[in-house]
Amino acid sequence: MKYLNLKKALSAWQNLQPLSAKDQERLSRRFTVDFNYNSNHIEGNTLTYGQTEILLLFGKVIGEAQIKDVQEMTASNVGLNMMSVEAQAKDLPLSQNFIRTLHQILLREDCTVYRELPDGQTTSYTIHAGQYKTRPNSVITRYGNLSEYASPQETPSLMTDLVDWYNQAEKEGKLSPVELAALFHYRYIRIHPFEDGNGRIARLMVNYILARHDYPMIVVRSRNKQDYLEALHQTDLEVGPIPANGAHAGINDIKPFMKYFNDLVATEVYNDVLFLSEHNENVWWYDGERISFRTPSYSKILNAMRTKPTLTLADMHQETGISITAIQKLLDQLLRKSYVERGDREGSWRVFITPSV
């Protein structure tokens, strides 16, 4: 996987086309959970993978969850659906109104943020949903240095430049869809046009561009967050600290992020290929990871859980022929990895790991 290149991954993907309706549904269901969970988890959302799946696929909240996180995840999925529909309107150019509407959907409404100052006093400011920022924003990198984004005064013109550039570059066709997506992401992040939600918008826009060109959509995995941030940081060092320079960067200016992004797309696309084409009863998938169990006992237990409404240890023993002692050990592993959870009723189970067949 590490040495897989983008060209081979895309070729393997093309060899699977056209996808059957069943495969399209399987991939869409998996992507819906994976994208929303990871994109929001990167920004601090506390819902688990299992909670995200139950919320988005069944509309239910399980376990303890903050209302804000539930609302944020639900809004994220609405934004994803809107983006997916918009990406199919290939005759329509990208517009700032679309980006602002996405932001409005993600944030839902204006909100007031309160911050305590070093002297103990409290200050506040309003985050405006669907509107460009009205106050400066910046971030302290993990190296301790301050990274400034475009000023509120610069933002409208820089966003106009970004959208105009994208529409023209798409029309010219000199950059591949992957290059377009990576460069748009980087330029957008250097502007940081909103007071909140910029990372989530950037990752939605990457997939808007890929889907617009019939490429499979991708997920930036939260477990690899540091690789993602490091690629952006290294590119910032290449481009320099002036936000306007970052907002007008060329493809040759963003080599560290481009390398990261090529590897990301190659990995995500090839995993889609494996997910759809590999038929092995001992291979399962969880949050973009291929899980190959060494013993078929895991699959026997998981399949029993998926097909039976309730299942006690004794039932599992009868269904699988595995000893209760062994079942308990296997269950402990599945629970520890969060591949399964106990349901609300005695003997009920929720299975969050997906079979390859």
C-alpha positions in Angstrom: 0.0 0.0 0.0 2.8 2.4 0.9 4.3 2.2 -2.6 1.1 2.3 -4.5 1.0 5.1 -7.0 -1.9 7.2 -8.1 -1.9 6.2 -11.7 -2.2 2.5 -10.8 -4.9 3.2 -8.2 -7.0 5.1 -10.7 -6.5 2.5 -13.4 -7.8 -0.2 -11.0 -10.8 2.0 -10.2 -11.6 2.5 -13.9 -11.4 -1.3 -14.4 -14.3 -1.7 -12.0 -16.6 0.7 -13.9 -19.5 0.8 -14.2 -20.4 -0.1 -10.7 -23.5 -2.1 -9.9 -26.3 -0.4 -8.0 -25.5 -2.7 -5.0 -21.8 -1.6 -5.1 -22.7 2.0 -5.4 -24.9 1.7 -2.4 -22.3 -0.1 -0.3 -19.6 2.5 -1.2 -22.0 5.4 -0.5 -23.0 4.1 2.9 -19.4 3.5 3.9 -18.3 6.9 2.6 -21.1 8.8 4.3 -20.1 7.5 7.8 -16.3 7.7 7.2 -16.3 11.2 5.7 -18.5 12.8 8.3 -16.9 11.1 11.2 -13.4 11.9 10.2 -13.9 15.5 9.0 -15.6 16.5 12.2 -13.4 14.4 14.5 -10.4 16.3 13.1 -12.1 19.5 14.4 -12.9 18.1 17.9 -16.3 16.4 17.5 -16.6 13.8 20.2 -19.1 11.4 18.7 -17.6 7.9 18.2 -17.5 6.1 14.9 -20.4 3.9 16.1 -22.5 6.9 17.3 -21.9 8.6 13.9 -23.1 5.5 12.0 -26.3 5.1 14.0 -27.0 8.8 13.8 -26.5 9.2 10.1 -27.9 5.9 8.9 -30.8 5.4 11.3 -31.4 8.9 12.8 -30.8 7.7 16.4 -28.5 8.9 19.2 -26.9 6.2 21.3 -24.9 6.6 24.5 -23.9 9.9 25.9 -23.5 12.7 23.4 -23.3 16.5 23.4 -26.2 18.1 21.6 -23.7 20.4 19.8 -21.8 17.4 18.4 -25.0 15.7 17.2 -26.3 18.8 15.5 -22.8 19.4 13.9 -22.7 15.8 12.6 -26.2 16.0 11.2 -25.5 19.3 9.5 -22.3 17.9 8.1 -24.2 15.2 6.3 -26.7 17.7 4.9 -23.7 19.6 3.6 -22.2 16.5 2.1 -25.4 15.6 0.3 -25.8 19.2 -1.0 -22.2 19.1 -2.3 -22.7 15.8 -4.0 -25.7 17.0 -5.9 -24.0 20.3 -6.8 -21.0 18.4 -8.2 -23.2 16.6 -10.7 -24.3 20.0 -12.2 -21.2 20.1 -14.4 -22.5 22.8 -16.6 -22.6 25.3 -13.7 -19.4 27.0 -12.7 -18.2 27.1 -9.1 -19.6 30.2 -7.2 -18.8 31.9 -4.0 -22.5 31.7 -3.2 -22.2 27.9 -3.2 -19.3 28.0 -0.8 -21.1 30.4 1.5 -24.3 28.2 1.4 -22.2 25.2 2.4 -20.9 27.2 5.4 -24.4 28.3 6.3 -25.5 24.6 6.3 -22.5 23.5 8.4 -22.8 26.2 11.1 -26.7 26.4 11.0 -26.9 29.8 12.7 -24.8 32.6 14.1 -23.3 31.9 17.5 -21.5 33.9 20.1 -18.1 32.6 21.3 -16.8 33.7 24.8 -13.1 33.7 25.6 -11.2 34.4 28.8 -8.3 36.8 28.4 -5.0 36.4 30.3 -6.0 39.1 32.7 -9.1 37.2 33.6 -11.6 39.4 31.7 -14.0 37.8 29.3 -14.4 38.8 25.7 -16.8 37.6 23.0 -17.4 37.7 19.3 -20.0 36.4 16.9 -19.4 33.7 14.3 -21.6 34.5 11.3 -22.9 31.5 9.4 -22.5 31.9 5.6 -20.6 35.1 5.8 -17.0 35.9 5.5 -15.0 36.7 8.6 -15.2 40.2 10.2 -12.2 39.7 12.5 -8.7 38.5 11.9 -8.0 34.8 12.4 -4.8 32.8 12.9 -3.5 29.6 14.4 -0.6 28.5 16.6 1.1 25.6 14.9 2.4 22.6 16.8 5.8 24.2 16.5 4.6 27.2 18.5 4.8 29.8 15.7 1.8 32.0 14.7 0.4 31.4 11.3 -1.7 34.3 10.0 -4.5 34.0 7.5 -5.9 36.6 5.1 -7.3 39.7 6.8 -11.1 40.4 6.7 -10.4 43.2 4.3 -8.5 41.0 1.8 -10.9 38.0 2.0 -13.6 39.0 -0.5 -11.2 39.8 -3.3 -9.0 36.7 -2.6 -12.1 34.5 -2.7 -13.1 36.1 -5.9 -9.6 35.3 -7.3 -9.8 31.7 -6.0 -13.2 31.0 -7.6 -12.3 32.7 -10.9 -9.0 30.9 -11.0 -10.7 27.5 -10.4 -13.3 28.0 -13.1 -10.6 29.1 -15.6 -8.2 26.3 -14.7 -10.9 23.7 -15.0 -11.8 25.0 -18.4 -8.2 25.0 -19.6 -7.6 21.5 -18.4 -3.9 21.8 -17.8 -4.2 20.5 -14.3 -5.6 17.1 -13.4 -8.6 16.9 -11.1 -6.3 15.7 -8.3 -4.0 18.7 -8.8 -7.0 21.1 -9.0 -8.4 19.7 -5.7 -5.0 19.9 -3.9 -4.3 23.4 -5.1 -7.8 24.7 -4.3 -7.5 23.2 -0.8 -4.2 24.8 -0.1 -5.2 28.2 -1.5 -8.5 28.2 0.4 -6.8 27.3 3.7 -4.4 30.2 3.4 -7.4 32.5 3.0 -9.4 30.9 5.8 -12.4 33.0 4.8 -14.7 32.1 7.6 -14.4 32.5 11.4 -15.0 28.8 11.9 -15.6 25.6 9.8 -12.8 26.3 7.2 -11.2 22.8 7.5 -14.6 21.1 7.0 -15.4 23.3 4.0 -11.9 22.7 2.5 -12.5 18.9 2.7 -15.9 19.2 1.2 -14.6 21.2 -1.7 -11.9 18.7 -2.4 -14.6 16.1 -2.9 -16.7 18.5 -4.9 -13.9 18.8 -7.4 -13.1 15.1 -7.5 -16.8 14.1 -7.9 -17.3 16.8 -10.6 -14.7 15.0 -12.6 -16.0 11.5 -11.9 -13.3 10.6 -9.5 -14.1 8.7 -6.2 -14.4 10.9 -3.2 -11.8 10.6 -0.4 -11.5 10.9 3.4 -8.8 12.6 5.3 -8.6 10.2 8.3 -8.5 11.8 11.7 -6.0 9.2 12.9 -3.6 10.7 10.3 -4.3 14.3 11.2 -0.7 15.1 12.0 0.5 14.0 8.6 -2.2 16.2 7.0 -1.2 19.3 9.1 2.5 18.6 8.6 2.0 18.6 4.8 0.3 21.9 5.0 2.9 23.3 7.4 5.8 22.3 5.1 4.1 23.9 2.2 3.6 27.1 4.2 7.4 27.1 4.7 7.9 26.8 1.0 5.4 29.5 0.0 6.1 31.9 2.8 4.1 33.6 5.5 2.2 36.2 3.5 -1.4 34.9 3.1 -2.0 36.5 -0.3 1.0 34.6 -1.7 -0.5 31.4 -0.4 -3.8 32.3 -1.8 -2.2 32.7 -5.3 0.2 29.7 -5.1 0.9 27.7 -8.2 1.1 23.9 -8.5 4.9 24.0 -8.3 4.7 25.9 -5.1 2.9 23.3 -3.1 5.1 20.2 -3.6 4.9 18.9 0.0 1.1 19.1 0.1 0.9 17.7 -3.5 2.9 14.7 -2.6 0.8 14.1 0.5 -2.4 14.5 -1.4 -1.3 12.2 -4.2 -0.5 9.5 -1.7 -3.8 10.1 0.1 -5.9 9.8 -3.0 -4.0 6.7 -4.2 -4.6 5.0 -0.8 -8.2 6.0 -0.6 -9.0 5.0 -4.2 -7.2 1.7 -3.9 -9.0 0.9 -0.7 -12.3 1.5 -2.5 -11.2 -1.0 -5.1 -10.3 -3.6 -2.5 -13.6 -2.9 -0.6 -15.6 -3.6 -3.8 -13.6 -6.4 -5.4 -12.1 -8.5 -2.6 -14.3 -11.3 -1.6 -12.9 -12.9 1.5 -15.0 -13.9 4.5 -12.2 -13.1 6.9 -11.7 -9.6 5.6 -13.7 -6.7 7.1 -13.5 -2.9 7.0 -13.6 -0.3 9.8 -13.1 3.4 9.2 -11.1 2.9 6.0 -8.9 0.2 7.4 -8.8 -3.3 6.0 -9.1 -5.8 8.9 -7.9 -9.3 8.1 -8.8 -11.8 10.9 -6.4 -14.7 11.3 -9.1 -17.0 12.4 -12.6 -17.5 10.8 -14.1 -17.5 14.4 -14.3 -13.7 14.3 -16.3 -13.7 11.1 -18.6 -16.5 12.4 -19.4 -14.4 15.5 -19.8 -11.1 13.6 -22.1 -12.7 11.0 -24.2 -14.2 13.7 -24.5 -10.8 15.4 -25.6 -9.2 12.1 -28.3 -11.7 11.3 -29.8 -12.4 14.8 -31.8 -9.7 16.7 -30.4 -11.0 20.1 -27.6 -13.3 20.8 -26.4 -14.5 24.2 -23.1 -16.3 24.7 -24.9 -19.6 24.7 -26.6 -18.6 21.4 -23.2 -17.8 19.9 -21.9 -21.1 21.0 -24.8 -22.9 19.3 -24.6 -20.8 16.1 -20.8 -21.1 15.6 -19.7 -24.2 17.5 -17.0 -22.1 19.2 -16.5 -22.7 23.0 -17.9 -20.0 25.3 -14.5 -19.4 26.7 -13.1 -18.7 23.3 -16.1 -16.6 22.3 -15.6 -14.4 25.4 -12.0 -13.7 24.5 -12.9 -12.9 20.9 -15.7 -10.6 22.1 -13.3 -8.8 24.3 -11.1 -8.0 21.3 -14.1 -6.9 19.2 -15.4 -4.6 22.0 -11.9 -3.2 22.7 -11.5 -2.2 19.1 -15.0 -0.7 19.0 -15.9 -3.0 16.1 -19.1 -3.9 18.0 -21.0 -2.6 21.0 -23.7 -4.0 23.2 -27.2 -2.9 22.3 -29.9 -1.5 24.5 -31.6 -4.9 25.0 -30.1 -7.9 26.7 -28.2 -10.0 24.1 -28.5 -7.3 21.4 -25.4 -6.1 19.5 -24.5 -3.3 17.2 -21.9 -4.2 14.5 -19.9 -1.3 13.0 -17.3 -3.3 11.1 -18.3 -4.1 7.5 -17.7 -7.4 5.7 -16.0 -7.5 2.3 -18.6 -9.9 1.0 
